[in-house]
């Protein structure tokens, strides 16, 4: 109902702006505000009646009101997560972690603290089930470690991070008779006495705490006057590791399929049992591939396979990991801890939404955030009013990454992608409590306007769908926030597209050349995507003042957009590319683009395509001088500029990290870019009149005649 109300506000705003509002409206028109109020009043009355009826029915069943109870966190659930330093019986054969343990031993025994009271801290980081605890045990029992450290202690921290409990655990390991001591002061005093003059190793297994104050409180009780003491931390959280580490971390990698097979075989084949047949080994190796490189899964599957015949192995191969018997619950419980510790319900929904995609799907970070945004999960809280939805999405993405729920992050230019481990995908599917009726991902099936939930859709993803058009009924999707028709055969859009007032993200096929005029009505649009051949008509961009991303804009002196249309688009983020700047004739036009107010832009590309060089130089210099960006800009590319001198604002752009100067044929000199404090890379290509780069290019203010060089001569 609230969404209907918001939609009506947007519709009226568009109508007023288009000057389509008439003084006299048909009483029964959907545009009539009075009729809309009547309809909303009936809806509210209907909802109130339903709530009253539910209340009466609840009383008849004996239900009573009670205050809300916070959902228990993972440490309230009965999962045996206590670890100890001793190897379990099934941990005698450790596969694929020998080099890891040796590297950690070397780091801990070779660490030299720069100050007396410093403690070396090394973190082992990885998702649940990768073998962090087992690796820590291997280090703990290494002979070189035992020779190097005089005292060794092991504490399973888990959740919650209670300093007193941790210190008691350390004290119990050192002096069991003092374990009953209660106060923090007394515990710290005893620990300092026991550890004085000794070099010690403390293993803190399974740390989740991200509160630096609690960590500092713990460390303050552990420092002593002896150099060389170390702490080894195991954690799933990248954030925890960054907070505690003083030594380079150990990021645990997945095992190979062959290593998983060794673990499987060790568990599945009893010592002294019958040798494994060729066919059975082939099946076993296929099962090993299903382990996804996670030793815990290989161990559990190996136990399931024990003493089973070839056909039973085949049935395991044909089943899903989550469909296995009771042992599977252990895997699920371990992985689910990462999910349980996500603090925000919205963040949990964002993670669960990943189950919408197939396994091994490569997410684009920005696309995933836009999908979360469409579902309404990224609204900042009252103490985060300065954050936009995209900022919240970035924060959520990073939290999921830090908690090892995302992996294999790659960056190609501005595009960041990642994947989820197969087991993590299964977890997302397991914790997803909804079928997400507000989302439809289709590869080409005919859209059924009468299907349940169709009109309530918030996401319509038709990426690569075999369709040639959208139905007129698309305009009825008044709740739609995300529409993706990239890589379809669509050539035009119905007029009803202009009624999608709530649309936030619109992704069009790259082959389209005609910009849909209806887009001008989509005043809530934040992200728009189209191909390089798209011809945007004059005036179309001016009205899209909510845009956060725009792939590019081509200037045109006649039918295309004018540079001043960018003036009101001050919410633009990330990258902005402006092509065909030769069509901007006057510096006053350039100034109206108002680039200096676009403080969220990080990358700016300015490109000219000159065919007539005679009058270009002076014009280009004036235009570029008034295309000054905000000082937050980090990457700048100037291509095809025909001026002789670069703009004065270039040396005021103190946040610039990279500058590219391409095909600036008439430039005879380059400013002293070395003065820019954050600049790390300069590219200069086809600057045909540039003959020399002197010492002044590097920003040297005072250079004696004896030390001045002649500069770098260019051919």
VEXKOLRO-235258 format. One record per residue (C-alpha): x, y, z. Coordinates in Angstrom, 1 decimal. Layout:
X; Y; Z
...
END
This chain:
0.0; 0.0; 0.0
2.9; 2.4; 0.9
4.4; 1.5; -2.5
1.2; 2.4; -4.2
1.2; 5.7; -2.4
4.8; 6.4; -3.4
4.1; 5.4; -7.0
1.2; 7.9; -7.1
3.4; 10.7; -5.8
5.9; 10.0; -8.6
3.2; 9.8; -11.2
1.8; 13.2; -10.2
5.3; 14.7; -10.2
5.9; 13.5; -13.8
2.5; 14.7; -14.9
3.1; 18.2; -13.4
6.6; 18.4; -14.9
5.3; 17.4; -18.3
2.7; 20.1; -18.0
0.0; 17.6; -18.8
-2.1; 18.3; -15.7
-5.5; 19.6; -16.7
-7.7; 22.0; -14.7
-10.7; 19.7; -15.1
-10.3; 16.0; -14.8
-12.8; 13.2; -15.4
-14.0; 12.2; -12.0
-13.5; 8.6; -12.8
-10.0; 9.0; -14.3
-7.2; 7.2; -12.5
-5.4; 10.6; -12.5
-8.1; 12.0; -10.2
-6.5; 12.7; -6.8
-9.9; 12.5; -5.1
-10.5; 9.0; -6.5
-7.1; 7.9; -5.5
-7.7; 9.0; -1.9
-11.0; 7.1; -1.8
-9.3; 3.9; -3.1
-6.5; 4.3; -0.5
-9.0; 4.8; 2.3
-10.8; 1.6; 1.3
-7.5; -0.3; 1.3
-6.6; 1.0; 4.8
-10.0; 0.1; 6.1
-9.7; -3.4; 4.6
-6.3; -3.9; 6.3
-7.6; -2.7; 9.7
-10.6; -5.1; 9.4
-8.3; -8.0; 8.6
-6.0; -7.2; 11.6
-9.0; -7.0; 13.9
-10.3; -10.4; 12.7
-6.8; -11.9; 13.2
-6.8; -10.6; 16.7
-10.1; -12.2; 17.5
-9.1; -15.5; 16.0
-5.8; -15.4; 18.0
-7.7; -15.0; 21.3
-9.9; -18.0; 20.5
-6.8; -20.1; 20.1
-5.4; -18.9; 23.4
-2.6; -16.8; 21.8
-1.6; -13.7; 23.9
0.5; -10.6; 23.2
4.1; -10.8; 24.5
7.1; -8.6; 24.1
9.4; -9.5; 21.2
12.3; -11.7; 22.0
15.6; -11.2; 20.2
16.6; -14.1; 18.1
19.3; -16.2; 19.7
22.7; -15.7; 18.3
24.7; -18.7; 17.2
26.3; -19.2; 20.6
23.0; -19.9; 22.1
22.5; -22.9; 19.8
23.8; -26.2; 21.0
26.6; -26.8; 18.6
29.7; -28.4; 19.9
32.3; -25.9; 18.8
34.9; -26.2; 21.6
38.3; -27.0; 20.2
41.5; -28.1; 21.9
45.1; -28.2; 21.0
45.2; -32.0; 20.7
44.7; -33.8; 17.4
41.5; -35.8; 17.2
41.6; -39.4; 16.1
40.5; -38.5; 12.6
43.1; -35.7; 12.2
46.1; -37.9; 12.2
46.4; -37.7; 8.4
46.7; -34.0; 7.4
46.6; -33.4; 3.7
47.7; -30.3; 1.7
48.6; -28.1; 4.7
52.3; -29.1; 5.3
53.7; -26.0; 3.5
51.2; -23.8; 5.2
52.3; -25.0; 8.7
56.0; -24.7; 7.8
55.6; -21.1; 6.6
53.7; -20.1; 9.8
56.3; -21.8; 12.0
59.0; -19.9; 10.2
57.2; -16.6; 10.6
56.6; -17.1; 14.3
60.1; -18.2; 15.2
61.8; -15.5; 13.1
59.6; -12.6; 14.2
61.5; -9.8; 15.9
59.5; -7.2; 17.7
60.7; -3.6; 17.3
59.6; -2.7; 20.8
59.9; -4.6; 24.0
56.2; -4.8; 24.8
55.1; -5.7; 21.3
53.3; -9.0; 20.6
53.6; -10.6; 17.1
50.1; -11.6; 15.9
49.6; -13.8; 12.8
46.1; -14.7; 11.5
45.0; -17.8; 9.6
42.0; -16.7; 7.5
39.5; -18.7; 5.5
35.9; -19.9; 5.2
34.5; -22.6; 7.5
35.8; -26.1; 6.9
39.0; -25.1; 5.1
41.2; -26.4; 8.0
42.2; -23.3; 10.0
42.0; -25.1; 13.3
43.9; -28.2; 12.0
46.6; -25.9; 10.6
46.9; -24.2; 13.9
47.3; -27.5; 15.7
50.1; -28.5; 13.3
51.9; -25.3; 14.2
51.3; -25.8; 17.9
52.8; -29.3; 17.9
55.7; -28.5; 15.7
59.1; -29.3; 17.4
60.6; -25.9; 16.3
57.7; -24.2; 18.1
58.2; -26.2; 21.2
61.9; -25.4; 21.3
61.4; -21.7; 20.6
58.6; -20.9; 23.1
58.8; -21.5; 26.8
55.1; -21.4; 27.4
52.3; -22.5; 25.0
48.6; -21.9; 25.5
45.4; -22.7; 23.5
42.0; -21.0; 23.9
38.9; -21.6; 21.8
37.4; -18.1; 21.7
34.3; -18.5; 19.6
31.3; -16.3; 20.5
30.9; -14.1; 22.5
34.4; -12.5; 22.8
34.6; -12.2; 26.6
37.9; -11.0; 27.8
37.5; -12.5; 31.3
36.6; -15.9; 29.9
39.6; -15.8; 27.5
42.0; -14.8; 30.2
40.6; -17.5; 32.5
41.2; -20.0; 29.7
44.8; -18.9; 29.4
45.3; -19.0; 33.2
43.8; -22.5; 33.4
46.2; -23.6; 30.7
49.2; -22.2; 32.7
48.1; -22.7; 36.3
44.9; -24.7; 36.8
44.8; -24.0; 40.5
44.2; -20.3; 39.8
41.3; -20.9; 37.4
38.7; -20.0; 40.0
40.0; -16.4; 40.2
37.2; -14.0; 39.1
38.2; -10.4; 38.8
40.0; -9.0; 35.8
42.6; -7.3; 38.0
43.5; -10.5; 39.8
43.7; -12.6; 36.6
46.0; -10.0; 34.9
48.3; -9.9; 37.9
48.7; -13.6; 38.0
49.3; -13.8; 34.3
52.0; -11.2; 34.3
53.7; -13.0; 37.1
53.5; -16.4; 35.3
54.6; -15.0; 32.0
57.3; -12.6; 33.2
60.6; -13.2; 31.4
59.1; -16.0; 29.3
58.6; -16.2; 25.5
55.2; -17.6; 24.9
52.8; -18.7; 22.1
49.1; -18.2; 22.5
46.6; -19.7; 20.0
43.2; -18.0; 19.9
41.0; -20.3; 17.8
37.8; -19.2; 16.1
37.8; -15.4; 16.7
34.8; -13.4; 15.5
35.2; -10.2; 17.6
35.5; -7.0; 15.5
35.6; -4.6; 18.5
39.1; -3.2; 18.7
38.6; -2.0; 22.3
37.9; -5.5; 23.5
41.0; -6.7; 21.6
43.2; -4.0; 23.2
41.8; -4.9; 26.6
42.9; -8.5; 26.1
46.4; -7.6; 24.8
47.0; -5.2; 27.7
46.9; -8.1; 30.0
49.3; -10.2; 27.9
52.2; -7.9; 27.2
55.4; -8.6; 29.1
59.0; -7.4; 29.0
60.3; -10.3; 26.9
60.7; -10.1; 23.1
59.5; -12.8; 20.8
56.1; -13.8; 22.2
53.4; -14.4; 19.6
49.7; -14.9; 19.2
48.2; -17.2; 16.4
44.6; -16.3; 15.5
42.2; -18.3; 13.4
39.2; -16.5; 11.9
36.8; -16.4; 9.0
36.7; -12.6; 9.0
39.0; -10.5; 6.9
38.1; -7.6; 9.2
39.2; -9.4; 12.3
42.5; -10.3; 10.7
43.1; -6.7; 9.7
42.4; -5.6; 13.2
44.8; -8.0; 15.0
47.6; -8.9; 12.6
51.2; -7.6; 12.9
52.7; -10.3; 10.6
51.6; -11.2; 7.1
48.5; -13.4; 7.3
48.0; -16.9; 6.0
45.0; -17.0; 3.6
44.0; -20.7; 3.4
43.4; -21.9; -0.2
41.1; -24.7; -1.3
42.6; -28.2; -1.7
43.0; -29.7; -5.1
40.7; -32.5; -6.3
43.6; -35.0; -5.8
44.1; -33.9; -2.2
40.4; -34.2; -1.5
40.5; -37.7; -2.9
43.4; -38.6; -0.5
41.2; -37.5; 2.4
38.1; -39.3; 1.1
40.1; -42.5; 0.5
41.7; -42.3; 4.0
38.2; -42.1; 5.6
36.4; -44.5; 3.2
38.8; -47.4; 3.1
39.4; -49.2; 6.4
43.0; -50.0; 7.4
43.6; -53.6; 6.3
40.4; -53.6; 4.3
40.0; -54.8; 0.7
41.8; -52.8; -2.0
39.7; -50.4; -4.0
38.6; -51.4; -7.5
39.3; -49.3; -10.6
35.6; -48.4; -11.2
35.1; -47.5; -7.6
38.2; -45.2; -7.5
36.9; -43.5; -10.6
33.6; -42.8; -8.8
35.5; -41.7; -5.7
37.5; -39.2; -7.6
34.3; -37.7; -9.1
32.9; -37.4; -5.5
36.1; -35.7; -4.6
35.4; -33.0; -7.1
32.1; -32.4; -5.3
34.0; -31.4; -2.2
34.9; -28.1; -3.7
38.4; -28.1; -2.2
37.0; -28.1; 1.4
38.7; -30.7; 3.6
35.8; -30.8; 6.1
33.4; -31.9; 3.3
35.9; -34.5; 2.1
36.2; -35.9; 5.6
32.4; -36.0; 6.1
31.8; -37.6; 2.7
34.6; -40.1; 3.3
32.9; -41.2; 6.6
29.6; -41.6; 4.7
31.3; -43.7; 2.0
33.0; -46.0; 4.5
32.3; -49.7; 4.0
29.9; -49.0; 1.2
29.9; -50.8; -2.2
30.5; -49.4; -5.6
26.8; -48.8; -6.4
26.3; -47.0; -3.0
29.2; -44.7; -3.9
27.4; -44.0; -7.2
24.3; -43.0; -5.3
26.3; -40.6; -3.2
27.8; -39.2; -6.4
24.3; -38.7; -7.8
22.9; -37.0; -4.7
23.3; -33.4; -3.6
25.6; -32.5; -0.8
22.8; -31.2; 1.3
20.7; -34.4; 0.8
23.2; -36.6; 2.6
22.4; -38.2; 5.9
23.1; -36.8; 9.4
26.8; -36.0; 8.9
25.7; -33.2; 6.5
24.2; -31.4; 9.5
27.7; -30.8; 10.8
28.8; -29.1; 7.6
25.7; -27.0; 7.6
26.0; -26.0; 11.2
29.6; -24.9; 10.7
29.0; -22.9; 7.6
25.8; -21.4; 9.0
27.7; -19.8; 11.8
29.0; -17.2; 9.3
25.4; -16.5; 8.4
24.2; -16.3; 12.0
26.8; -13.7; 12.9
25.6; -11.3; 10.2
24.2; -8.6; 12.4
21.6; -7.0; 10.2
18.4; -8.8; 9.0
18.7; -7.0; 5.7
22.3; -8.2; 5.3
21.0; -11.8; 5.9
18.4; -11.2; 3.2
21.0; -9.9; 0.8
23.1; -13.1; 1.3
20.1; -15.4; 1.0
19.2; -13.7; -2.3
22.4; -15.1; -3.9
20.5; -18.5; -4.0
18.6; -17.0; -7.0
21.6; -17.6; -9.2
23.0; -20.9; -10.4
26.1; -22.4; -8.8
29.5; -21.0; -10.1
27.7; -17.9; -11.3
30.0; -14.9; -11.5
28.4; -11.9; -9.8
29.0; -8.4; -10.9
29.3; -6.4; -7.7
27.3; -3.4; -8.9
24.6; -5.6; -10.4
24.2; -7.5; -7.2
23.9; -4.3; -5.2
21.2; -3.0; -7.7
19.2; -6.2; -7.2
19.4; -5.8; -3.4
18.4; -2.2; -3.8
15.4; -3.2; -5.8
14.2; -5.4; -3.0
14.3; -2.5; -0.6
17.0; -3.9; 1.7
19.5; -1.0; 1.5
17.8; 1.8; 3.2
20.3; 3.4; 5.7
19.4; 3.6; 9.3
18.7; 6.9; 11.2
22.4; 7.2; 12.2
23.5; 6.6; 8.6
21.6; 9.4; 6.8
24.8; 10.4; 4.9
24.9; 7.1; 3.2
23.1; 6.3; -0.1
21.6; 2.9; -0.9
24.6; 2.1; -3.1
27.0; 2.9; -0.2
25.0; 0.5; 2.0
25.3; -2.1; -0.7
29.0; -1.7; -0.9
29.2; -2.0; 2.8
27.2; -5.2; 2.8
29.2; -6.7; -0.1
32.5; -6.1; 1.8
31.1; -7.6; 5.0
30.1; -10.8; 3.1
33.5; -10.9; 1.5
35.3; -10.4; 4.8
33.3; -13.3; 6.3
34.4; -15.6; 3.5
30.9; -15.9; 2.1
32.2; -14.5; -1.2
35.4; -15.6; -2.9
37.5; -15.4; -6.1
37.2; -11.6; -6.4
38.5; -10.2; -9.7
38.6; -6.7; -11.1
38.6; -5.9; -14.8
38.7; -2.1; -15.2
35.7; -0.8; -13.3
33.9; -4.2; -13.1
34.4; -6.2; -9.9
33.2; -9.8; -9.9
33.1; -12.6; -7.4
31.6; -16.1; -6.8
30.3; -18.2; -4.0
31.7; -21.6; -3.0
29.2; -24.3; -3.9
28.7; -25.1; -0.2
28.1; -21.4; 0.5
25.5; -21.4; -2.3
23.8; -24.3; -0.8
23.8; -22.5; 2.5
22.2; -19.4; 0.8
19.5; -21.8; -0.6
19.0; -23.4; 2.8
18.6; -20.1; 4.8
16.4; -18.5; 2.1
12.9; -18.4; 3.7
11.2; -16.9; 0.7
10.8; -17.9; -3.0
11.3; -14.2; -3.8
8.1; -13.8; -5.7
9.1; -10.2; -6.2
11.9; -11.4; -8.6
11.6; -13.1; -12.0
14.7; -14.4; -13.8
13.6; -15.7; -17.2
15.6; -17.0; -20.2
12.8; -16.5; -22.7
9.6; -17.9; -21.4
6.5; -15.9; -22.3
5.7; -13.4; -19.6
2.4; -14.4; -18.0
0.5; -11.3; -16.9
-1.8; -13.4; -14.8
0.8; -15.5; -13.0
0.9; -15.1; -9.1
2.8; -12.1; -8.0
3.4; -10.7; -11.6
2.1; -7.2; -10.8
4.1; -7.1; -7.5
7.4; -7.8; -9.3
10.4; -5.6; -8.2
13.0; -7.4; -10.4
12.5; -8.5; -14.0
15.8; -10.0; -15.3
15.5; -11.1; -19.0
19.2; -11.2; -19.6
20.0; -13.1; -22.8
16.3; -14.1; -23.1
15.1; -15.1; -26.6
12.5; -12.3; -26.9
12.0; -9.6; -29.5
9.6; -7.3; -27.6
8.1; -6.5; -24.2
4.3; -6.6; -23.8
2.3; -3.4; -23.2
1.4; -4.8; -19.8
4.9; -4.0; -18.7
3.5; -0.6; -17.6
1.4; -2.3; -15.0
4.5; -3.3; -13.0
4.2; -0.2; -10.8
6.5; -1.8; -8.2
9.3; -2.6; -10.7
12.7; -1.3; -9.7
15.1; -3.4; -11.9
14.7; -4.2; -15.6
17.4; -6.0; -17.5
16.9; -6.8; -21.2
20.6; -6.9; -22.2
21.5; -9.4; -25.0
17.9; -9.8; -26.1
16.6; -9.1; -29.6
14.4; -6.2; -28.5
14.4; -3.3; -31.0
11.9; -0.9; -29.4
10.0; -0.5; -26.2
6.2; 0.0; -25.7
4.9; 3.4; -24.6
3.9; 1.9; -21.3
7.6; 1.8; -20.3
7.2; 5.4; -19.3
4.8; 4.4; -16.5
7.5; 2.5; -14.5
8.0; 5.5; -12.2
9.7; 3.4; -9.5
12.3; 2.0; -11.9
15.9; 2.4; -10.5
18.0; 0.3; -12.8
17.4; -0.1; -16.6
19.8; -2.2; -18.8
19.2; -2.1; -22.5
20.6; -4.2; -25.4
23.8; -2.8; -26.7
22.6; -3.0; -30.4
19.9; -0.4; -29.8
20.5; 3.0; -31.5
17.2; 4.8; -30.7
16.9; 6.1; -27.2
13.4; 5.4; -25.8
11.7; 8.8; -25.3
9.6; 7.3; -22.5
12.7; 7.2; -20.3
12.4; 10.9; -19.7
9.4; 10.0; -17.4
11.5; 7.6; -15.2
12.5; 10.2; -12.7
13.5; 7.6; -10.1
16.1; 6.1; -12.4
19.5; 5.7; -10.8
21.4; 3.5; -13.2
21.0; 3.2; -17.0
23.0; 1.1; -19.4
23.1; 1.2; -23.2
25.6; 0.6; -26.1
28.1; 2.9; -27.7
25.9; 3.4; -30.8
22.9; 4.8; -28.8
21.7; 8.2; -30.0
20.4; 10.1; -27.0
18.1; 12.9; -28.1
18.5; 16.5; -26.9
16.9; 17.1; -23.5
16.5; 13.5; -22.5
19.2; 13.5; -19.8
18.2; 16.8; -18.3
15.3; 15.3; -16.5
17.1; 12.2; -15.1
18.4; 14.1; -12.0
18.5; 11.0; -9.9
21.1; 9.2; -12.0
24.0; 7.7; -10.2
25.7; 6.0; -13.2
25.7; 6.9; -16.9
27.8; 4.8; -19.3
28.8; 7.8; -21.5
27.4; 10.8; -23.2
28.0; 12.0; -26.8
27.7; 15.7; -27.5
25.8; 16.8; -30.6
25.3; 20.3; -31.9
22.0; 19.5; -33.5
19.8; 16.6; -32.4
21.9; 15.1; -29.6
22.5; 16.1; -26.0
24.1; 19.4; -25.1
26.8; 19.7; -22.5
24.6; 21.8; -20.2
22.2; 18.8; -19.7
24.8; 17.4; -17.3
24.4; 20.4; -15.1
21.7; 18.9; -12.8
23.2; 15.4; -12.6
25.2; 16.0; -9.5
24.6; 12.5; -8.0
26.7; 10.8; -10.7
29.2; 8.3; -9.2
32.2; 6.4; -10.5
33.0; 7.0; -14.1
31.8; 9.6; -16.6
32.9; 9.6; -20.2
32.1; 12.6; -22.4
32.7; 12.2; -26.1
32.6; 14.6; -29.1
33.5; 17.6; -27.2
34.3; 19.4; -30.5
30.6; 20.2; -30.6
30.9; 22.3; -27.5
31.7; 25.7; -29.0
31.7; 28.1; -26.1
33.3; 28.0; -22.7
30.0; 29.3; -21.1
28.3; 26.0; -22.3
31.1; 24.0; -20.7
30.7; 25.8; -17.4
27.0; 24.8; -17.3
28.0; 21.2; -17.2
28.8; 21.9; -13.5
31.5; 19.2; -13.3
33.0; 20.9; -10.3
29.9; 20.0; -8.2
30.0; 16.3; -9.1
31.9; 15.3; -6.0
31.1; 11.5; -6.3
32.9; 11.1; -9.6
36.2; 9.2; -9.4
37.1; 8.8; -13.1
36.6; 11.3; -15.9
37.2; 10.8; -19.6
37.1; 13.8; -22.0
37.4; 13.1; -25.7
37.4; 15.3; -28.8
37.1; 14.0; -32.5
38.4; 16.9; -34.6
38.2; 16.9; -38.4
39.0; 20.6; -38.8
42.1; 21.6; -36.8
42.3; 25.3; -37.9
40.1; 26.8; -35.2
40.2; 24.1; -32.7
43.1; 25.2; -30.4
41.7; 28.3; -28.8
38.2; 26.8; -28.5
39.4; 23.6; -26.9
41.5; 25.5; -24.3
38.5; 27.6; -23.3
36.1; 24.6; -23.1
38.6; 22.4; -21.1
39.3; 25.3; -18.7
35.6; 25.4; -17.7
35.3; 21.6; -17.5
37.0; 21.6; -14.2
36.0; 18.5; -12.1
35.6; 18.2; -8.4
38.9; 17.8; -6.4
37.8; 14.3; -5.4
38.6; 13.0; -8.9
41.2; 10.2; -9.0
41.6; 9.3; -12.7
41.6; 11.7; -15.6
41.9; 11.0; -19.4
42.1; 13.8; -22.0
42.0; 12.5; -25.6
42.1; 14.5; -28.8
42.5; 17.9; -27.1
43.8; 20.5; -29.7
44.8; 23.2; -27.3
48.4; 24.3; -26.8
48.2; 24.5; -23.0
46.5; 22.2; -20.5
44.0; 23.8; -18.0
45.2; 25.6; -14.9
43.0; 23.4; -12.6
45.2; 20.4; -13.5
47.7; 21.3; -10.8
45.0; 21.9; -8.2
43.6; 18.3; -8.5
45.5; 16.9; -5.5
43.6; 13.6; -5.4
44.6; 12.5; -8.9
46.2; 9.1; -9.0
46.4; 8.5; -12.7
46.5; 10.9; -15.7
46.3; 9.8; -19.4
47.0; 12.4; -22.2
46.2; 10.9; -25.6
46.6; 12.4; -29.1
47.0; 16.0; -27.9
48.7; 17.0; -31.1
49.4; 20.7; -30.4
50.5; 20.6; -26.8
54.0; 21.8; -26.5
54.5; 21.4; -22.8
53.2; 19.4; -19.8
52.5; 21.0; -16.4
54.6; 20.1; -13.4
52.5; 17.1; -12.6
55.1; 15.9; -10.1
53.7; 18.4; -7.6
50.5; 16.4; -7.3
50.9; 14.5; -4.0
48.9; 11.3; -4.9
49.9; 10.9; -8.6
51.4; 7.4; -9.3
50.9; 7.0; -13.1
51.1; 9.3; -16.1
50.5; 8.1; -19.6
51.4; 10.3; -22.6
50.7; 9.0; -26.1
50.9; 10.9; -29.4
51.9; 14.3; -28.0
53.6; 15.1; -31.3
54.8; 18.6; -30.4
56.2; 17.7; -27.1
60.0; 17.7; -27.4
61.4; 17.7; -23.9
60.4; 17.0; -20.3
62.6; 19.1; -18.0
63.2; 18.8; -14.3
60.3; 21.2; -13.7
57.9; 18.4; -14.8
58.7; 16.5; -11.6
57.8; 19.5; -9.5
61.3; 20.4; -8.2
61.1; 23.9; -6.8
64.8; 24.4; -6.0
67.4; 22.8; -8.2
71.0; 24.1; -8.3
72.6; 24.8; -11.7
75.1; 22.0; -11.0
72.4; 19.4; -10.5
70.0; 20.5; -13.2
69.8; 18.0; -16.0
68.9; 18.8; -19.6
65.7; 16.9; -19.2
64.4; 14.0; -21.2
64.5; 14.6; -24.9
61.7; 13.1; -27.0
62.0; 12.1; -30.7
END
